[in-house]
Protein backbone atom coordinates (compact mmCIF):
# COMPACT_ATOMS: atom_id res chain seq x y z
CA UNK A 1 0.00 0.00 0.00
CA UNK A 2 1.61 3.27 -1.10
CA UNK A 3 2.16 6.10 1.37
CA UNK A 4 -0.61 8.69 1.33
CA UNK A 5 -3.28 6.40 -0.14
CA UNK A 6 -5.21 6.19 3.13
CA UNK A 7 -5.25 9.96 3.52
CA UNK A 8 -6.31 10.45 -0.08
CA UNK A 9 -9.05 7.86 0.24
CA UNK A 10 -10.28 9.46 3.46
CA UNK A 11 -10.50 12.84 1.74
CA UNK A 12 -12.35 11.18 -1.11
CA UNK A 13 -15.01 9.77 1.18
CA UNK A 14 -15.36 12.91 3.28
CA UNK A 15 -16.06 14.73 0.01
CA UNK A 16 -18.84 12.22 -0.81
CA UNK A 17 -17.19 10.85 -3.94
CA UNK A 18 -19.29 10.15 -7.00
CA UNK A 19 -19.42 10.63 -10.74
CA UNK A 20 -22.73 12.42 -10.96
CA UNK A 21 -25.91 11.78 -12.88
CA UNK A 22 -24.45 9.21 -15.26
CA UNK A 23 -25.03 6.56 -12.60
CA UNK A 24 -28.26 4.62 -12.33
CA UNK A 25 -30.12 4.15 -9.06
CA UNK A 26 -31.44 0.90 -10.49
CA UNK A 27 -28.30 -0.98 -9.49
CA UNK A 28 -29.19 -4.59 -10.06
CA UNK A 29 -32.10 -3.58 -12.31
CA UNK A 30 -31.23 -1.01 -15.00
CA UNK A 31 -28.34 -0.35 -14.30
CA UNK A 32 -10.73 -7.00 12.65
CA UNK A 33 -13.33 -7.69 9.83
CA UNK A 34 -16.31 -7.67 12.17
CA UNK A 35 -17.23 -10.12 14.87
CA UNK A 36 -15.52 -13.50 15.02
CA UNK A 37 -18.63 -15.30 13.78
CA UNK A 38 -18.20 -13.47 10.48
CA UNK A 39 -15.60 -16.07 9.55
CA UNK A 40 -17.62 -19.09 10.59
CA UNK A 41 -19.81 -21.57 8.76
CA UNK A 42 -21.85 -18.78 7.18
CA UNK A 43 -19.12 -18.06 4.65
CA UNK A 44 -18.47 -20.17 1.63
CA UNK A 45 -15.78 -20.13 -1.07
CA UNK A 46 -15.84 -17.17 -3.40
CA UNK A 47 -16.06 -19.63 -6.28
CA UNK A 48 -19.69 -20.21 -5.33
CA UNK A 49 -20.43 -17.00 -7.26
CA UNK A 50 -20.41 -19.05 -10.42
CA UNK A 51 -23.21 -21.39 -9.31
CA UNK A 52 -25.12 -21.95 -12.58
CA UNK A 53 -28.75 -22.12 -11.46
CA UNK A 54 -31.67 -19.85 -12.28
CA UNK A 55 -34.40 -18.55 -9.94
CA UNK A 56 -36.86 -21.22 -8.83
CA UNK A 57 -39.96 -21.55 -10.95
CA UNK A 58 -38.34 -19.84 -13.94
CA UNK A 59 -36.38 -20.87 -16.96
CA UNK A 60 -33.01 -19.13 -17.19
CA UNK A 61 -33.75 -15.45 -17.79
CA UNK A 62 -33.44 -14.53 -21.49
CA UNK A 63 -30.65 -12.01 -20.94
CA UNK A 64 -27.98 -13.53 -23.13
CA UNK A 65 -24.98 -11.23 -23.11
CA UNK A 66 -23.12 -12.75 -26.00
CA UNK A 67 -20.35 -11.53 -28.24
CA UNK A 68 -22.96 -11.29 -30.99
CA UNK A 69 -24.46 -8.17 -29.38
CA UNK A 70 -27.82 -7.32 -27.89
CA UNK A 71 -28.50 -5.25 -24.79
CA UNK A 72 -29.23 -8.14 -22.41
CA UNK A 73 -26.88 -9.82 -20.00
CA UNK A 74 -26.60 -12.79 -17.69
CA UNK A 75 -24.56 -13.69 -14.63
CA UNK A 76 -23.61 -16.91 -16.39
CA UNK A 77 -21.54 -15.08 -19.02
CA UNK A 78 -19.97 -12.13 -17.22
CA UNK A 79 -17.06 -11.98 -19.67
CA UNK A 80 -19.54 -10.73 -22.28
CA UNK A 81 -20.57 -7.71 -20.21
CA UNK A 82 -17.75 -5.71 -21.81
CA UNK A 83 -19.57 -5.97 -25.15
CA UNK A 84 -22.40 -3.99 -23.58
CA UNK A 85 -20.27 -1.53 -21.58
CA UNK A 86 -16.48 -1.35 -21.91
CA UNK A 87 -16.17 -0.07 -18.34
CA UNK A 88 -17.10 -3.54 -17.08
CA UNK A 89 -13.75 -4.79 -18.34
CA UNK A 90 -11.58 -1.67 -18.65
CA UNK A 91 -12.53 0.16 -15.44
CA UNK A 92 -10.05 0.29 -12.53
CA UNK A 93 -12.63 1.02 -9.81
CA UNK A 94 -14.96 -1.92 -10.29
CA UNK A 95 -17.09 -3.69 -7.67
CA UNK A 96 -17.35 -6.02 -5.84
CA UNK A 97 -13.94 -6.64 -4.28
CA UNK A 98 -12.31 -8.70 -1.57
CA UNK A 99 -12.31 -6.48 1.53
CA UNK A 100 -9.46 -8.11 3.44
CA UNK A 101 -6.89 -5.43 2.59
CA UNK A 102 -8.78 -2.77 4.58
CA UNK A 103 -6.70 -0.19 6.44
CA UNK A 104 -8.21 0.82 9.83
CA UNK A 105 -9.13 4.51 9.87
CA UNK A 106 -10.29 5.98 13.18
CA UNK A 107 -11.63 9.22 11.73
CA UNK A 108 -13.65 7.73 8.88
CA UNK A 109 -17.05 9.45 8.74
CA UNK A 110 -19.79 7.81 10.83
CA UNK A 111 -22.64 6.03 9.09
CA UNK A 112 -26.15 6.88 10.30
CA UNK A 113 -28.99 5.10 8.47
CA UNK A 114 -32.41 6.66 9.13
CA UNK A 115 -34.92 4.29 7.59
CA UNK A 116 -38.65 4.64 8.24
CA UNK A 117 -41.15 1.83 7.77
CA UNK A 118 -42.72 2.30 4.34
CA UNK A 119 -44.76 0.51 1.72
CA UNK A 120 -43.58 -0.17 -1.78
CA UNK A 121 -43.26 -2.49 -4.76
CA UNK A 122 -41.34 -5.77 -4.73
CA UNK A 123 -40.34 -7.08 -8.14
CA UNK A 124 -38.32 -9.88 -9.70
CA UNK A 125 -36.70 -8.04 -12.60
CA UNK A 126 -34.90 -11.08 -13.98
CA UNK A 127 -31.60 -10.20 -12.28
CA UNK A 128 -32.54 -9.64 -8.64
CA UNK A 129 -35.39 -9.15 -6.17
CA UNK A 130 -35.85 -5.41 -5.68
CA UNK A 131 -37.96 -3.34 -3.27
CA UNK A 132 -38.71 0.27 -4.25
CA UNK A 133 -40.43 2.50 -1.66
CA UNK A 134 -43.54 4.53 -2.46
CA UNK A 135 -42.17 7.51 -0.53
CA UNK A 136 -38.58 8.67 -0.19
CA UNK A 137 -38.41 9.57 3.50
CA UNK A 138 -35.44 7.39 4.44
CA UNK A 139 -31.87 8.67 4.36
CA UNK A 140 -28.30 7.57 4.91
CA UNK A 141 -26.01 10.10 6.56
CA UNK A 142 -22.29 9.69 5.95
CA UNK A 143 -20.75 12.29 8.18
CA UNK A 144 -22.56 15.47 7.12
CA UNK A 145 -23.54 14.15 3.70
CA UNK A 146 -27.15 13.01 3.20
CA UNK A 147 -28.22 10.41 0.63
CA UNK A 148 -31.87 9.57 -0.04
CA UNK A 149 -32.91 5.91 -0.13
CA UNK A 150 -33.90 4.78 -3.64
CA UNK A 151 -34.26 0.98 -3.45
CA UNK A 152 -32.85 -2.23 -2.01
CA UNK A 153 -32.07 -5.51 -3.70
CA UNK A 154 -30.37 -8.83 -3.00
CA UNK A 155 -27.44 -10.89 -4.24
CA UNK A 156 -26.70 -14.54 -3.51
CA UNK A 157 -24.11 -15.48 -2.60
CA UNK A 158 -22.74 -12.19 -1.25
CA UNK A 159 -20.80 -10.20 -3.82
CA UNK A 160 -18.10 -8.79 -1.54
CA UNK A 161 -15.79 -11.31 0.09
CA UNK A 162 -13.62 -11.39 3.21
CA UNK A 163 -10.44 -13.46 3.06
CA UNK A 164 -11.70 -14.78 -0.26
CA UNK A 165 -14.90 -16.21 1.24
CA UNK A 166 -18.49 -15.11 0.76
CA UNK A 167 -21.49 -14.93 3.04
CA UNK A 168 -24.60 -16.72 1.73
CA UNK A 169 -26.33 -13.46 0.72
CA UNK A 170 -25.96 -9.68 0.69
CA UNK A 171 -28.52 -6.87 0.58
CA UNK A 172 -27.70 -3.54 -1.05
CA UNK A 173 -29.42 -0.30 -0.02
CA UNK A 174 -29.00 2.15 -2.92
CA UNK A 175 -29.04 5.90 -2.21
CA UNK A 176 -28.69 9.08 -4.25
CA UNK A 177 -27.83 12.59 -3.12
CA UNK A 178 -28.98 15.91 -4.53
CA UNK A 179 -26.13 15.91 -7.06
CA UNK A 180 -27.09 12.49 -8.42
CA UNK A 181 -24.18 10.67 -6.76
CA UNK A 182 -24.74 7.14 -5.52
CA UNK A 183 -23.88 5.61 -2.16
CA UNK A 184 -24.60 1.93 -1.52
CA UNK A 185 -24.87 0.37 1.92
CA UNK A 186 -24.06 -3.35 1.82
CA UNK A 187 -25.15 -5.77 4.56
CA UNK A 188 -24.23 -9.46 4.78
CA UNK A 189 -26.56 -12.28 5.84
CA UNK A 190 -25.44 -15.14 8.05
CA UNK A 191 -27.43 -18.07 9.42
CA UNK A 192 -29.04 -17.53 12.83
CA UNK A 193 -32.35 -16.19 14.12
CA UNK A 194 -35.24 -15.55 11.75
CA UNK A 195 -35.26 -12.07 10.20
CA UNK A 196 -38.65 -10.26 10.39
CA UNK A 197 -38.06 -7.92 7.44
CA UNK A 198 -36.86 -10.75 5.23
CA UNK A 199 -39.91 -12.78 6.32
CA UNK A 200 -42.19 -9.98 5.10
CA UNK A 201 -40.39 -9.84 1.76
CA UNK A 202 -40.39 -13.60 1.26
CA UNK A 203 -44.12 -13.70 2.05
CA UNK A 204 -44.66 -11.27 -0.85
CA UNK A 205 -42.22 -12.93 -3.24
CA UNK A 206 -43.14 -12.19 -6.88
CA UNK A 207 -43.97 -15.44 -8.64
CA UNK A 208 -43.10 -14.18 -12.13
CA UNK A 209 -40.53 -11.83 -13.62
CA UNK A 210 -41.34 -8.29 -14.74
CA UNK A 211 -43.00 -5.16 -13.40
CA UNK A 212 -46.47 -6.41 -14.24
CA UNK A 213 -45.99 -9.19 -11.69
CA UNK A 214 -44.67 -6.94 -8.89
CA UNK A 215 -46.29 -7.37 -5.49
CA UNK A 216 -47.27 -4.53 -3.16
CA UNK A 217 -46.01 -4.46 0.43
CA UNK A 218 -48.13 -2.45 2.84
CA UNK A 219 -45.21 -1.71 5.17
CA UNK A 220 -41.62 -2.83 5.35
CA UNK A 221 -39.72 -2.18 8.58
CA UNK A 222 -36.01 -2.03 7.82
CA UNK A 223 -34.86 -2.37 11.44
CA UNK A 224 -33.87 -6.04 11.24
CA UNK A 225 -31.96 -5.51 7.97
CA UNK A 226 -29.40 -3.20 9.62
CA UNK A 227 -27.09 -4.38 12.45
CA UNK A 228 -26.62 -2.11 15.45
CA UNK A 229 -22.86 -2.04 14.84
CA UNK A 230 -22.21 0.35 11.95
CA UNK A 231 -18.48 -0.31 11.54
CA UNK A 232 -17.91 -0.50 7.80
CA UNK A 233 -15.56 -1.00 4.90
CA UNK A 234 -15.38 2.04 2.60
CA UNK A 235 -14.02 2.28 -0.91
CA UNK A 236 -14.64 3.90 -4.30
CA UNK A 237 -16.31 1.45 -6.66
CA UNK A 238 -18.97 0.85 -9.27
CA UNK A 239 -22.32 -0.66 -10.00
CA UNK A 240 -21.99 -4.45 -9.93
CA UNK A 241 -24.16 -4.90 -13.03
CA UNK A 242 -23.90 -3.45 -16.55
CA UNK A 243 -23.13 -0.65 -17.35
CA UNK A 244 -20.72 -1.02 -14.36
CA UNK A 245 -20.62 2.79 -13.91
CA UNK A 246 -17.87 3.95 -11.56
CA UNK A 247 -17.96 6.74 -8.97
CA UNK A 248 -20.16 4.78 -6.54
CA UNK A 249 -19.39 5.23 -2.86
CA UNK A 250 -19.42 1.79 -1.21
CA UNK A 251 -20.07 1.27 2.50
CA UNK A 252 -20.16 -2.41 3.49
CA UNK A 253 -21.00 -3.16 7.12
CA UNK A 254 -18.52 -5.55 8.72
CA UNK A 255 -21.11 -7.11 11.06
CA UNK A 256 -23.66 -9.38 9.35
CA UNK A 257 -27.36 -9.66 10.15
CA UNK A 258 -29.01 -13.00 10.80
CA UNK A 259 -31.68 -14.90 8.94
CA UNK A 260 -32.82 -18.45 9.52
CA UNK A 261 -31.27 -21.20 7.43
CA UNK A 262 -34.70 -21.73 5.87
CA UNK A 263 -34.99 -18.04 4.95
CA UNK A 264 -31.53 -17.97 3.41
CA UNK A 265 -32.31 -21.11 1.41
CA UNK A 266 -35.59 -19.59 0.19
CA UNK A 267 -33.88 -16.34 -0.78
CA UNK A 268 -31.08 -18.08 -2.65
CA UNK A 269 -33.55 -20.40 -4.38
CA UNK A 270 -35.61 -17.41 -5.53
CA UNK A 271 -32.56 -15.44 -6.67
CA UNK A 272 -30.46 -18.11 -8.29
CA UNK A 273 -26.82 -17.12 -8.89
CA UNK A 274 -26.88 -13.32 -8.80
CA UNK A 275 -23.35 -12.25 -7.91
CA UNK A 276 -20.70 -10.57 -9.98
CA UNK A 277 -17.22 -12.03 -9.74
CA UNK A 278 -14.78 -10.25 -7.43
CA UNK A 279 -12.83 -7.50 -9.23
CA UNK A 280 -9.19 -6.34 -8.90
CA UNK A 281 -8.55 -3.63 -6.29
CA UNK A 282 -5.77 -1.99 -8.36
CA UNK A 283 -4.54 1.25 -6.70
CA UNK A 284 -7.53 1.73 -4.44
CA UNK A 285 -7.33 1.84 -0.65
CA UNK A 286 -10.06 0.09 1.31
CA UNK A 287 -10.77 1.72 4.68
CA UNK A 288 -12.29 0.18 7.79
CA UNK A 289 -14.05 2.55 10.17
CA UNK A 290 -14.62 1.57 13.79
C-alpha positions in Angstrom: 0.0 0.0 0.0 1.6 3.3 -1.1 2.2 6.1 1.4 -0.6 8.7 1.3 -3.3 6.4 -0.1 -5.2 6.2 3.1 -5.2 10.0 3.5 -6.3 10.4 -0.1 -9.0 7.9 0.2 -10.3 9.5 3.5 -10.5 12.8 1.7 -12.4 11.2 -1.1 -15.0 9.8 1.2 -15.4 12.9 3.3 -16.1 14.7 0.0 -18.8 12.2 -0.8 -17.2 10.8 -3.9 -19.3 10.2 -7.0 -19.4 10.6 -10.7 -22.7 12.4 -11.0 -25.9 11.8 -12.9 -24.4 9.2 -15.3 -25.0 6.6 -12.6 -28.3 4.6 -12.3 -30.1 4.2 -9.1 -31.4 0.9 -10.5 -28.3 -1.0 -9.5 -29.2 -4.6 -10.1 -32.1 -3.6 -12.3 -31.2 -1.0 -15.0 -28.3 -0.4 -14.3 -10.7 -7.0 12.7 -13.3 -7.7 9.8 -16.3 -7.7 12.2 -17.2 -10.1 14.9 -15.5 -13.5 15.0 -18.6 -15.3 13.8 -18.2 -13.5 10.5 -15.6 -16.1 9.6 -17.6 -19.1 10.6 -19.8 -21.6 8.8 -21.8 -18.8 7.2 -19.1 -18.1 4.7 -18.5 -20.2 1.6 -15.8 -20.1 -1.1 -15.8 -17.2 -3.4 -16.1 -19.6 -6.3 -19.7 -20.2 -5.3 -20.4 -17.0 -7.3 -20.4 -19.1 -10.4 -23.2 -21.4 -9.3 -25.1 -22.0 -12.6 -28.7 -22.1 -11.5 -31.7 -19.8 -12.3 -34.4 -18.5 -9.9 -36.9 -21.2 -8.8 -40.0 -21.5 -11.0 -38.3 -19.8 -13.9 -36.4 -20.9 -17.0 -33.0 -19.1 -17.2 -33.7 -15.4 -17.8 -33.4 -14.5 -21.5 -30.7 -12.0 -20.9 -28.0 -13.5 -23.1 -25.0 -11.2 -23.1 -23.1 -12.7 -26.0 -20.3 -11.5 -28.2 -23.0 -11.3 -31.0 -24.5 -8.2 -29.4 -27.8 -7.3 -27.9 -28.5 -5.3 -24.8 -29.2 -8.1 -22.4 -26.9 -9.8 -20.0 -26.6 -12.8 -17.7 -24.6 -13.7 -14.6 -23.6 -16.9 -16.4 -21.5 -15.1 -19.0 -20.0 -12.1 -17.2 -17.1 -12.0 -19.7 -19.5 -10.7 -22.3 -20.6 -7.7 -20.2 -17.7 -5.7 -21.8 -19.6 -6.0 -25.2 -22.4 -4.0 -23.6 -20.3 -1.5 -21.6 -16.5 -1.4 -21.9 -16.2 -0.1 -18.3 -17.1 -3.5 -17.1 -13.8 -4.8 -18.3 -11.6 -1.7 -18.7 -12.5 0.2 -15.4 -10.1 0.3 -12.5 -12.6 1.0 -9.8 -15.0 -1.9 -10.3 -17.1 -3.7 -7.7 -17.3 -6.0 -5.8 -13.9 -6.6 -4.3 -12.3 -8.7 -1.6 -12.3 -6.5 1.5 -9.5 -8.1 3.4 -6.9 -5.4 2.6 -8.8 -2.8 4.6 -6.7 -0.2 6.4 -8.2 0.8 9.8 -9.1 4.5 9.9 -10.3 6.0 13.2 -11.6 9.2 11.7 -13.7 7.7 8.9 -17.0 9.5 8.7 -19.8 7.8 10.8 -22.6 6.0 9.1 -26.1 6.9 10.3 -29.0 5.1 8.5 -32.4 6.7 9.1 -34.9 4.3 7.6 -38.6 4.6 8.2 -41.2 1.8 7.8 -42.7 2.3 4.3 -44.8 0.5 1.7 -43.6 -0.2 -1.8 -43.3 -2.5 -4.8 -41.3 -5.8 -4.7 -40.3 -7.1 -8.1 -38.3 -9.9 -9.7 -36.7 -8.0 -12.6 -34.9 -11.1 -14.0 -31.6 -10.2 -12.3 -32.5 -9.6 -8.6 -35.4 -9.1 -6.2 -35.9 -5.4 -5.7 -38.0 -3.3 -3.3 -38.7 0.3 -4.2 -40.4 2.5 -1.7 -43.5 4.5 -2.5 -42.2 7.5 -0.5 -38.6 8.7 -0.2 -38.4 9.6 3.5 -35.4 7.4 4.4 -31.9 8.7 4.4 -28.3 7.6 4.9 -26.0 10.1 6.6 -22.3 9.7 6.0 -20.7 12.3 8.2 -22.6 15.5 7.1 -23.5 14.2 3.7 -27.1 13.0 3.2 -28.2 10.4 0.6 -31.9 9.6 0.0 -32.9 5.9 -0.1 -33.9 4.8 -3.6 -34.3 1.0 -3.5 -32.9 -2.2 -2.0 -32.1 -5.5 -3.7 -30.4 -8.8 -3.0 -27.4 -10.9 -4.2 -26.7 -14.5 -3.5 -24.1 -15.5 -2.6 -22.7 -12.2 -1.3 -20.8 -10.2 -3.8 -18.1 -8.8 -1.5 -15.8 -11.3 0.1 -13.6 -11.4 3.2 -10.4 -13.5 3.1 -11.7 -14.8 -0.3 -14.9 -16.2 1.2 -18.5 -15.1 0.8 -21.5 -14.9 3.0 -24.6 -16.7 1.7 -26.3 -13.5 0.7 -26.0 -9.7 0.7 -28.5 -6.9 0.6 -27.7 -3.5 -1.1 -29.4 -0.3 0.0 -29.0 2.1 -2.9 -29.0 5.9 -2.2 -28.7 9.1 -4.3 -27.8 12.6 -3.1 -29.0 15.9 -4.5 -26.1 15.9 -7.1 -27.1 12.5 -8.4 -24.2 10.7 -6.8 -24.7 7.1 -5.5 -23.9 5.6 -2.2 -24.6 1.9 -1.5 -24.9 0.4 1.9 -24.1 -3.4 1.8 -25.1 -5.8 4.6 -24.2 -9.5 4.8 -26.6 -12.3 5.8 -25.4 -15.1 8.1 -27.4 -18.1 9.4 -29.0 -17.5 12.8 -32.4 -16.2 14.1 -35.2 -15.5 11.7 -35.3 -12.1 10.2 -38.6 -10.3 10.4 -38.1 -7.9 7.4 -36.9 -10.8 5.2 -39.9 -12.8 6.3 -42.2 -10.0 5.1 -40.4 -9.8 1.8 -40.4 -13.6 1.3 -44.1 -13.7 2.0 -44.7 -11.3 -0.9 -42.2 -12.9 -3.2 -43.1 -12.2 -6.9 -44.0 -15.4 -8.6 -43.1 -14.2 -12.1 -40.5 -11.8 -13.6 -41.3 -8.3 -14.7 -43.0 -5.2 -13.4 -46.5 -6.4 -14.2 -46.0 -9.2 -11.7 -44.7 -6.9 -8.9 -46.3 -7.4 -5.5 -47.3 -4.5 -3.2 -46.0 -4.5 0.4 -48.1 -2.4 2.8 -45.2 -1.7 5.2 -41.6 -2.8 5.3 -39.7 -2.2 8.6 -36.0 -2.0 7.8 -34.9 -2.4 11.4 -33.9 -6.0 11.2 -32.0 -5.5 8.0 -29.4 -3.2 9.6 -27.1 -4.4 12.5 -26.6 -2.1 15.5 -22.9 -2.0 14.8 -22.2 0.4 12.0 -18.5 -0.3 11.5 -17.9 -0.5 7.8 -15.6 -1.0 4.9 -15.4 2.0 2.6 -14.0 2.3 -0.9 -14.6 3.9 -4.3 -16.3 1.5 -6.7 -19.0 0.9 -9.3 -22.3 -0.7 -10.0 -22.0 -4.5 -9.9 -24.2 -4.9 -13.0 -23.9 -3.5 -16.6 -23.1 -0.6 -17.3 -20.7 -1.0 -14.4 -20.6 2.8 -13.9 -17.9 4.0 -11.6 -18.0 6.7 -9.0 -20.2 4.8 -6.5 -19.4 5.2 -2.9 -19.4 1.8 -1.2 -20.1 1.3 2.5 -20.2 -2.4 3.5 -21.0 -3.2 7.1 -18.5 -5.5 8.7 -21.1 -7.1 11.1 -23.7 -9.4 9.4 -27.4 -9.7 10.1 -29.0 -13.0 10.8 -31.7 -14.9 8.9 -32.8 -18.4 9.5 -31.3 -21.2 7.4 -34.7 -21.7 5.9 -35.0 -18.0 5.0 -31.5 -18.0 3.4 -32.3 -21.1 1.4 -35.6 -19.6 0.2 -33.9 -16.3 -0.8 -31.1 -18.1 -2.6 -33.5 -20.4 -4.4 -35.6 -17.4 -5.5 -32.6 -15.4 -6.7 -30.5 -18.1 -8.3 -26.8 -17.1 -8.9 -26.9 -13.3 -8.8 -23.3 -12.2 -7.9 -20.7 -10.6 -10.0 -17.2 -12.0 -9.7 -14.8 -10.2 -7.4 -12.8 -7.5 -9.2 -9.2 -6.3 -8.9 -8.6 -3.6 -6.3 -5.8 -2.0 -8.4 -4.5 1.3 -6.7 -7.5 1.7 -4.4 -7.3 1.8 -0.7 -10.1 0.1 1.3 -10.8 1.7 4.7 -12.3 0.2 7.8 -14.1 2.5 10.2 -14.6 1.6 13.8 
